């Protein structure tokens, strides 16, 4: 499972727990996105989400980006270089 799919599942689950349809969710983000775009996000077909877009979605759900991402666990690639401290 990719990070995009993990995040997509989380976003859909949060929306559903809030009792919102996709139409209701995008109505809380006037001018931001269309229902089809939110559907693509929730299906994992959008791989270029920005922090700004996550903030808009979070606001529509009454959450911060941190709260929205809480529980999104994804193992890092063991072969990836460790971040440099500095």
N, C-alpha and C positions, 0 to 999 in steps of 0.2 A: 504494500500500500504506500502510495506516495504522500508527501506532505500536503500537496494540493487536495488530494482525496480526503485526508484526515481533517483538514481545515474545512472543506466543503461539507463534510458530515457534521462537523461541529456547528457551523453556521445554520444549517437546516434544522438541527436539533434545537438550537436556541430559539429560532423563529417559531418552531412548532410548540415548544414549551410556553412561549409567550401567547400562544393561541392565535397567531397571525397567519393569514394566507399570504402567498407571495404578492398578491394584488394589494392587500392591506399594508404589507411591509413597504412596498415601493411608494405607496401613497404617503408614507411618513418621511419620504425622501424626495420631496418635489423637485423635479428637474434634474435629479441626480442620475437615476437609472430607470430603465424600463423593466417590466416583469420578466421578459425573455433573458435579459442580462443577468438578473438575480437567479433565474433558473439555471443558466449556464454556470454561474458561480457555484451554486449548490450541487451541480452535477460534476463539478471538477473540470469543466471545459474551459474555464478562464484561469490562466496560470500567471497572470501579470497583475494581481491585486496590489494596490498601493495602500500605504498606511492611511492615507486620506479616505480611500474608499472603505476600508475597514472601520474608520471612525464614523463615516456616514451611516454604515450599517449598524454599528454599535449604538449610535444616537437613536436610530429608529427603533431599536430594541430596548432602549433605556439603559444602556451599558457603556462602560468605557472599553477601549481597545483591549486593555489588560484583562478585564472581566470576560470579554468576548473570546480571548485566546486562552483563558484559564482552562487547563485540562487538555490542551492540544499538545500531546506528547509525541515526539517523533525522534527516533534514534538518529544520532549523527553518524555519518559515514566514518568508520574507524580509520580509513585511509586518508581522510582529509587532514591537512596540516592544522596543528593547534594554532589558535589566534596568538599573535605576538602581543606581549604586554609592553606598555611603553609609556 
